[in-house]
């Protein structure tokens, strides 16, 4: 089975390349041992200056093995202002998720 962390990084890099308004992508992590479970989806929080404020709306996607993604994924896209609310705990993430490490923008992708 592929490594979930590697696939999360690859997914973040792909999204940086196709969404020009993204200013940051962060890993969302669940509580306890959830992330070690292979059935737990990869969860990304994408801060996008071109999106419309709509709160926290997780969108789930099935695995796409033909494209090298063997895990399901959940993407939460928020505005920079909404991200600030999440950081100040004024806008809650579902399922007790927490904001984890930020994925750096690949040098091959212009800011």
Secondary structure, DSSP 8 states (H G I E B T S, - for coil): ---HHHHHHHHHHHHHHH-TTEEEEEEEE-STTGGGSTTS-EEEEEEETTS-------EEE--BGGGTB-S-EEEEEE-HHHHHHHHTTSS--GGG-EEEEEE---TTS--
